[in-house]
Every structure is written in structure tokens, then in C-alpha cells.
């Protein structure tokens, strides 16, 4: 019995996972949530009353979809926390650079001369 369990553990270790992946039902559920979030994004874009807050709403919905895709379809949820850090660190740096460029563009670009 122990030999069978050791074989099972070593197979998981070779695969690099300490726990089994989720079922197909979970992936279909995540895909359904992504479809609903996409429908919400389209709805927000076409509602004139949301125009003043459209960009923040779309950014939040985009971040939620991004997180779901990364966690489930790219299997980051099941990998080592080191991989999560190696992915999230540069992502935060890229986001900060993008935000800095936007602020610079608003303050010094778009025909303000300078």
C-alpha cells in the first residue's frame, strides 16, 4: 500500500503539482463568468449614462477577467508561489510605468505645448 502511495506522490512530484487540478466543470464555470463579464463590458460601453465612469468600470472588469484567465487557464493558481511572484512583480512594474505615461500625457501632452 505504501509503495503504491509513494508511486502516486512521485508521479505528482514529476508533474510539479502537489494537488490535483480542478475539474472540467470548474473551467466551464470560469468561462461562463468570463462571458458574463464581457457582456457587462459591452453594456457599459453602450450606456451613455455611464460615460463619466466608463474607464474605471472597464478597468475593473478587465482586471477581473485577466485574473481569472491567469489563475485558471494558465494554471497559476496551482503552481508554486514563486511563479506567482515572478509574474505579478513585473506586471506591477508595467502597470506603474503605464500609469506614469498616462499622467505625463495628460499633464504635458495632447496639445498643451511644452
DRENGUMI-373854 format. One record per residue (C-alpha): residue number from 1; x, y, z. Coordinates in steps of 0.25 Angstrom, whole numbers. Each point is the difference from the previous one (the first is absolute). Example, Ala and Ser with C-alpha at 12.3 -4.5 7.8 and 13.67 -1.06 7.14 Angstrom:
1,49,-18,31
2,6,14,-2
This chain:
1,0,0,0
2,11,10,4
3,7,-4,-13
4,-12,4,-8
5,-1,13,7
6,14,3,-2
7,-1,-2,-15
8,-12,9,0
9,7,11,7
10,12,-1,-9
11,-8,1,-12
12,-6,13,6
13,14,5,3
14,4,-3,-14
15,-11,8,-5
16,3,11,9
17,-13,1,7
18,-3,-3,15
19,-15,0,-2
20,-9,-5,-12
21,-6,10,-10
22,-14,4,0
23,-11,-7,-8
24,-5,4,-13
25,-13,5,7
26,9,11,6
27,6,4,-13
28,-14,1,-6
29,-5,8,11
30,12,10,-1
31,-3,1,-15
32,-14,4,3
33,4,10,10
34,10,6,-10
35,-12,0,-10
36,-8,8,10
37,11,10,3
38,2,2,-15
39,-15,3,-2
40,1,10,11
41,11,7,-7
42,-8,1,-12
43,-12,5,7
44,9,10,8
45,5,5,-13
46,-13,3,-6
47,-7,6,12
48,1,15,-2
49,-3,3,15
50,13,-8,4
51,9,9,-9
52,6,8,11
53,4,-13,8
54,2,-9,-12
55,15,-2,0
56,1,-3,15
57,-11,-11,-2
58,6,-6,-12
59,14,0,7
60,-6,-8,12
61,-7,-10,-9
62,12,-1,-8
63,9,-3,12
64,-11,-11,5
65,1,-7,-14
66,15,1,0
67,1,-6,14
68,-10,-12,-3
69,7,-3,-13
70,14,0,7
71,-4,-8,12
72,-8,-11,-7
73,3,-1,-15
74,15,3,2
75,0,-9,13
76,7,11,8
77,-9,-4,12
78,5,-14,0
79,15,4,-2
80,10,4,11
81,-1,13,6
82,14,4,-6
83,-7,0,-14
84,-11,9,5
85,11,10,6
86,8,-1,-13
87,-13,3,-8
88,-6,11,9
89,13,8,3
90,3,4,-15
91,-15,2,-2
92,-1,10,11
93,12,7,-6
94,-6,0,-13
95,-13,6,5
96,8,11,8
97,7,4,-13
98,-13,0,-8
99,-6,9,11
100,12,9,0
101,-1,1,-15
102,-15,4,1
103,2,10,10
104,12,6,-8
105,-9,0,-12
106,-12,7,7
107,9,11,6
108,10,2,-11
109,-6,-6,-13
110,-12,2,-8
111,3,13,-6
112,4,7,13
113,13,4,-6
114,12,0,8
